[in-house]
Amino acid sequence: MTPLSADDRSQVLHDATEQFWKHVRPIVQIAFAIHILLFGAFAALHIRPLLIGNLVSILTYWVCLIAVRRRRFHLACHLMCWEIVTHAALATWVLGWNCNFYFYMFCIVPILAFTFQNAPVQRLSLSVAIITVVTGGYVGRRMMGLEYPLAPALLDAFGLGNAMLGTLLLMQTTKFSVRYTRSMHYHLFQRANRDSLTNLYTRRRILQRIPQLAPGRPLAVLMLDIDHFKRVNDTHGHDQGDRVLQRVAQVIGDSVRLTDMASRWGGEEFMVLMPDTSLEEARQVAERIQVRLRDTAAAGELQVTATFAIAQMRLGEDFLEGLKRTDQALYLGKQQGRDRIMVAA
């Protein structure tokens, strides 16, 4: 496999980061809402340093949401991460270690790890800051929370609420990260196994599927080749040729079962893999596709016909051998005048 160039790697990372932030954007919105609630709590308790700090935090998250909307994800990540670290340090110093504000820092670890993959200095500095706040807060826990002492019951309530919210945010961040990873796997599978023009399966996916089929079960194969497709391209242009391929693919997709696998086998050639299907049932599918292709021509579309070949895999027969029989039947049908259904010997 040819390694990606630096430009290609940069583009891949840019696209992946954009998709990632689409999934984790709700975390920014949740954090914004939490700080609005905390602003009200600190105002009621007359804790001036945290009241001012929370006002700055609300403005920071407002700018952060604008940055996400404008796809400035590194800026958004910087703002969010440093706000959480600074806010945790300030709140821990003012209210004490038992207020549990440091829990919120853990939820940003997946975000900074992903966003700063190509920025080791920023990632390292934020990681060191998180560790410093956690360890420093624990070491100096007896020297904190002296200026604004809270009643034990109120401090316990703060500690419990922050521990719960911080843990829930971490769980949500992990959930969104997993959802992003899963969606990327789906996207890569789609790109690797679906033809970009027709959205049918590729030859690669069909060959992957064959060994997974239950041995000894009936298996039919249908192949079709669009008649005189080169003439379509030469006469009407490649754009029209692409539309013909898409129309034929749509007809095939509408004519087969969900358990069948329709693929673009190559060029203007298509193949349908039909598990648990007899030869007669395969013939009926071929006839259905043939009729529907003629119907699209009657509806004013460019006249398109196709030559079909069907075969049923023999017990113990290698798939490629059966495919060879089908291909030979298809070739014979084209020699005999096209627009017909052939049965492989």
N, C-alpha and C positions, 0 to 999 in steps of 0.2 A: 504494500500500500504506500502510495506517495505521501510523504509527510506534508502537513499543511504549512503554508507560508505564514510569515508573521502577520501579514494583512488578513489572511483567512482566519487565523486564530483570534485576532482582535475582533473581527466581525462576528465570529461565533460567540465570543464572550459578551460582546455588546448585545447581541440578540437574546442570549440566555439571561443576561442581567435584566433586560426589559421584561421578559416573561416572568422572571422571579419576582420582580417588584409588583407586577400585576396581582400576584398571589398574596404578597405580604403587606400590601397597602392597607388592608383593614387593621393591621396592628398599629399603624401610625394613627389611624382614626380613633381606635380604642384608647391609645395613650393620650391623645388630645382630649378626649372626653374625661378620662381619669384626672387629668390636671385641672380641668375646670371644676370638678367636684372637690379636689384638694384645695383649690383656691378658696372656695366657700368655707371649707373646714378651718383653714388657717386664719381666714378673716374672722370667723366666729371665735376662735381661740386667741386672737390678737397676738399671733406669733409673727412679728414684722419681718424677720429675715426670710422665712419661708413664704410669706405672702408676696414679698417682692420677687423671690426666686421663682414662685409659681407663675407670676405674671410674665416673667421672662420666658418661662417654659412654654406657656400658652402661645406667645408670639413666635417662639422657635418652631413649634409644631405647625403653626399656620404657614410659616415660610417653608417648612418641610413638605407640607401637602402641595404647595405651589410647585416646589422643585420636582416632586414626583409627577405631577401633571405635565410638567415641561420636560420630563425624561432626564432630569439632571440627578441621576440616582446616586452618584458618589457624594454630591452635596447633601442630598437628603439623608444618606446614611451617616455622614459626618455630623450633621446637625442632631439627628436623633440619638446617636450613640453618645456623643459628648454631653448632650443635655441630660441623658439618663445617668451617666457616671457622675456628672457635677451635682445633679439634684440629689442623688443617693448620698454623696459625700456630705453635702450641706445638711440634709435632713438628719443623717446619722449624727453629725456633730451637734446639731441643735437639740434634737429630741433624744439622742442616745441610741446605743446599739440595738436595744430591744424593740425599737420601732419597726425594724425589719425592712427599711427602704432599700437596702442593698439587694433584696430579692429581684427587683426590677432589672438589674444589670444582666442577670442570667438570660433573660429573654432575647437580648440583642446579640448573643454569641453566634447563632446561626446566620444572622443577617450580616454581621461584619465579616464573618468567615467567607461568605459567598461574594459579597460586593467588593471586597478588597483582595481578591485572589491575585491580582497583578500589582498590588500596592502593599508589599510586605512591611514597609516602614509604618504606614498608617495602621495596618492590622496589628503590628507588634506594639505600637504605642497605646492603642486602645486596650489591648489585652493586658499590658502592664498596668494601665490605669485601673482596670477592673480588679485585678489581683491586689493592687495597692489599697484600694478602698476597702475590699473585703478583709484582708489581713490587718491593715492599719486600724480599721474600725473595731475589729475583735481585740487587738492588742490594747488599744486605748479605750476600751468600752467603759472603764470606770471613771474616765475623765470627761465623758461626754454627757450631754443632756442636763447640765447643771444650771444653765442660764434660764431655760424655760421648762422647769420641772412639771411634768404632767401627773395627775393622779394615777395611781397604779392601775385602776380599772380602765381609765381612758388610754393609758399607754398599752395595756394588754389588747384593747380593742384595735388600736392602730397597728400593733404587731400582728394580730390575727388577720386583720383586713389586708395588710400589705403582703403577708405571706401567702394568703389565698389568691389575691389578684396577681402577684408576681408569678406564682406557680401556674395559674391559669393562662397568663400571657405566654409563659414558656411553652406550655402545652399547645397553645394556639399557633405560636410561631413554628414549632416543630410540625404541627399538622399542615400548615400552609407550605412549609418546605417540602414535606413528603408529597403533598398534592402537586406541587410544582414538578418534583422529580418524576412522578407518575405521568403527568401530562407530557413532559418531555420525552419519556419513553414511548408513549402513544404516538407522539408526533414523529419520532424517529422511525418507529415501526411503519407508520403510514408512508413516510418518504421512501423507506427501503423496500416496501412490499406492495405498493400501489403505483400503477402507471400514472404519471403526472397529467397526461392528456385525457385519458379515458376514466381514470379512477378505478379501473379493474385491477385485479392482482397481477403481479409480474410473474414471469417464468420462474424466477428465483423462489418465490413463495410457494408455487405449485410443487416444485421439486423438494422443498422443505416439508411439505404436507404429506407427500406420498408415503414415507416411512412411518408416519403416525397413524395411517389408516389401518383398521382391523384386518388382519390377514384372513383370506378365505371368504370375505364378504363380497357381494357383487359390486363391480366397479365399471362404469361406462365412461367413455371419453368421446367428446364431440369436438371436432375441429372445423373451422370455417375460414375461408379465404375470400376477401372481397374481390369480385371479378373486375378486371381491367382497372385496377386502382391507379396504376401509373398514368393511364389516359385521363383520369380525373384530375390528377395533379398537373399534368401537362396542359390540359385544356382550360381548367377553371382555376388553377393556382393552388399553392400549398395550404392557404387558409381554408379554402373550400374542402381540400382533402382532409384537413384536421377536423372540420365540422362533420364530414362523412364518418370518420373514425369514431367521433363522439356519439353520433346518432346510432351507429351500429352497436357500440358498447351499451348505449341506453336500452336498445331493443333486447340485447342479450340479457342484460341485468333484469329487465322486466319479465323475461320469459323463463327464467330458471328459479329453482327453489332456494330458500335460505341456506340449505345444507350443501348446495352445489357451490363450486368455486369457479367463477368466470375470470379469465385472464386474457390480457393482450400478450400473445405468445411471441410476437415479433412483427414489426412493420404493419401490414394489413391482415395479419393472421391472428385468429383468436382461438382459444381453447377453453372448454368447460369440463371440469372434473366432476363426475356425478356418482357419489357413493350410493350403494344400495339401489342401483338402477339397472333395469334389464335393457336389452338391446332395443326392444319395442318401445319402451318408455323414452329412451334416448332419441329414437326416430321421431316420436311425437314432439319432443322439445325442438328438434331441428326443423320440423314442419311449422311449428308455431313461430319460430324466429323467421323462417322464410316468408311466411304470410305477412308478418308484421313489417318486414322490410319492404314488401310490395305495397302495403298500406301507406307507409310514409311517402312513397313515391306518388301514390294517388292523391295525397294531401298537398301536392305542389312541391315537394322536395325533389332534389336531384335523384334520378332513377339509379338505384343501387341494387345489385344482386350479389349473391355469394354462393360459393360451392362448399358443400358440407361433406364431412366424412365422420361416421360413427363406428365405434368398436367397443366390444366388451373384453375386459382383461381376462385372460384364461387363468385357471387355477395354477399357481406357482410360476406364472409368466413374469419376467422382469418388465417393469413398467416401460422402460425405454424400448424394449422389443415390441410391446403392444403399441407404443406411440409410433414406432416405425411402420407398423402395419397400417395404422390410421393415416399416416402421412402418404403412404403409397396409394391408398384409396383416394385421398384428396387429389393427388397428382393425376390419377386416372380420370377422375371426374372433370378436371380441367381440360384434359385431352379430349374428352368426349363432348365438350361443348359448354361446360360450366353451368351455373344456376341449377344444380341438382344435388340430391342427397345420395351419398355412396355409403355402402356398408363394407367395412373391412373384412377380408376373408378370415 
